[in-house]
Amino acid sequence: MKRPQAVLFDTLAAGEQLYVYPQESLKKLNALIVDKGRTLDVGCGDGAIPAAFDAAKVFGFDVSPRCARLSSKCGVPSIVADATQALPFASESFDTVYCVDVLHHLEGKQQPLLKEIHRILRPEGWLAIVEPDARNPFVRITQEPNSLLRVAPYNNEPAIDPRALLSILDELGFSCSCDPIHIKGEQVVRSVFPMWQRLAKAPFVVALALLYRNCPNKFAILAQKSA
Ligand SMILES: C[S@@+](CC[C@H](N)C(=O)[O-])C[C@H]1O[C@@H](n2cnc3c(N)ncnc32)[C@H](O)[C@@H]1O
């Protein structure tokens, strides 16, 4: 049986694109790691982000077959795989791993994935994680399961506080830094909610967005595996 995230993202990516990112955001993501070498993008979506990487070789995987197909189509060889299971890649086979907006979809199973990423990275390889920042109240409230103001398409994708990830990464032996990052991107399928719900929520969501407009919407963790 397909994971619910596979069904959801197959639907959200039913057209040719899942998200539209301005060039400026793609450049910021690319710039997180300079000498990427052989790179893997976890949960690659439609491939827009890894296709913009200046890396020696870029691969992707996604739980959504539709996303893996779209990503391959834009030049990033991508397979269907589940980030909550053992990854189908050899140990120490990547110089760099990116994981953009994926960890909050794993229903609490971040630790096993981070352990797997540690296994497939070469010594001194780099991991870049970008996630919606739970410390921003707008982000937290609009992604909270069962929140009346939820705009996230699935009811179990709470935003993450980076401190939770940093402690797992630290235990695995990564050296980390964590900084705010502002990434803009529009989901092509605008909402999974009926129009009446969107209209009812809109004034509150807009007010929250304005109130917290100066808080960064995401954080970026850069983590280096030890030698
Ligand atoms: C919010 S989208 C981000 C896509 C892309 N990284 C980006 O930032 O544009 C989350 C992606 O993670 C994928 N995903 C969710 N759960 C997954 C899992 N268990 N294994 C692999 N990919 C998963 C989804 O299919 C989707 O493409």
The ligand as an SDF file (V2000), in Angstrom:
LIG
                    3D

 27 29  0  0  0  0  0  0  0  0999 V2000
    7.2370   19.7350    0.7600 C   0  0  0  0  0  0  0  0  0  0  0  0
    7.7430   18.6600   -0.5140 S   0  0  0  0  0  0  0  0  0  0  0  0
    9.3930   19.2180   -0.8290 C   0  0  0  0  0  0  0  0  0  0  0  0
    9.8920   18.8010   -2.1880 C   0  0  0  0  0  0  0  0  0  0  0  0
   11.2720   19.3920   -2.5300 C   0  0  0  0  0  0  0  0  0  0  0  0
   12.3010   18.9190   -1.6300 N   0  0  0  0  0  0  0  0  0  0  0  0
   11.2000   20.8870   -2.4910 C   0  0  0  0  0  0  0  0  0  0  0  0
   11.6060   21.4580   -1.4680 O   0  0  0  0  0  0  0  0  0  0  0  0
   10.6920   21.4780   -3.4610 O   0  0  0  0  0  0  0  0  0  0  0  0
    8.0420   17.1690    0.3940 C   0  0  0  0  0  0  0  0  0  0  0  0
    8.5610   16.0660   -0.5090 C   0  0  0  0  0  0  0  0  0  0  0  0
    8.9410   14.9690    0.3440 O   0  0  0  0  0  0  0  0  0  0  0  0
    8.4480   13.7840   -0.2330 C   0  0  0  0  0  0  0  0  0  0  0  0
    8.2720   12.7960    0.8380 N   0  0  0  0  0  0  0  0  0  0  0  0
    7.3570   12.8000    1.8380 C   0  0  0  0  0  0  0  0  0  0  0  0
    7.4960   11.7070    2.6150 N   0  0  0  0  0  0  0  0  0  0  0  0
    8.5430   11.0070    2.0800 C   0  0  0  0  0  0  0  0  0  0  0  0
    9.1710    9.7770    2.4140 C   0  0  0  0  0  0  0  0  0  0  0  0
    8.7520    9.0300    3.4460 N   0  0  0  0  0  0  0  0  0  0  0  0
   10.2050    9.3520    1.6530 N   0  0  0  0  0  0  0  0  0  0  0  0
   10.6400   10.0930    0.5830 C   0  0  0  0  0  0  0  0  0  0  0  0
   10.0620   11.2580    0.2130 N   0  0  0  0  0  0  0  0  0  0  0  0
    9.0370   11.7110    0.9500 C   0  0  0  0  0  0  0  0  0  0  0  0
    7.1410   14.1950   -0.8930 C   0  0  0  0  0  0  0  0  0  0  0  0
    6.6930   13.2720   -1.8480 O   0  0  0  0  0  0  0  0  0  0  0  0
    7.5180   15.5510   -1.4730 C   0  0  0  0  0  0  0  0  0  0  0  0
    8.0600   15.4740   -2.7480 O   0  0  0  0  0  0  0  0  0  0  0  0
  1  2  1  0
  2  3  1  0
  2 10  1  0
  3  4  1  0
  4  5  1  0
  5  6  1  0
  5  7  1  0
  7  8  2  0
  7  9  1  0
 10 11  1  0
 11 12  1  0
 11 26  1  0
 12 13  1  0
 13 14  1  0
 13 24  1  0
 14 15  1  0
 14 23  1  0
 15 16  2  0
 16 17  1  0
 17 18  1  0
 17 23  2  0
 18 19  1  0
 18 20  2  0
 20 21  1  0
 21 22  2  0
 22 23  1  0
 24 25  1  0
 24 26  1  0
 26 27  1  0
M  CHG  2   2   1   9  -1
M  END
$$$$
